[in-house]
Amino acid sequence: MKQTEKIKSKTKRILIKKCHICGTLMESNSEIKKCEHCGKSFLPCHYFNKVHAKTSQELSNLFAEVDELHEEDLVKGIHVIW
């Protein structure tokens, strides 16, 4: 019997987000901070469960990479991980 090795292929996950103001679809490898079409700023996922940032640098650090997000972190109808 021939043994087969399981090959793990690491695929890059992409976050797709729809702007709730203008409807533009955006893709990124991390949480999107601002709409590229209308300029609407977004909060990170589960913002109120995280520490409230006092400076813009602290707020920027709250945005996660796609690999750190789970389906339950996303707002249904606005986000999807592909």
Secondary structure, 3 states (H helix, E strand, C coil): CCCCCCCCCCCCCCEEEECCCCCCEEEECECCCECCCCCCECCCCCHHHCCCCCCHHHHHHCCCEHHHCCHHHCCECCEEEC
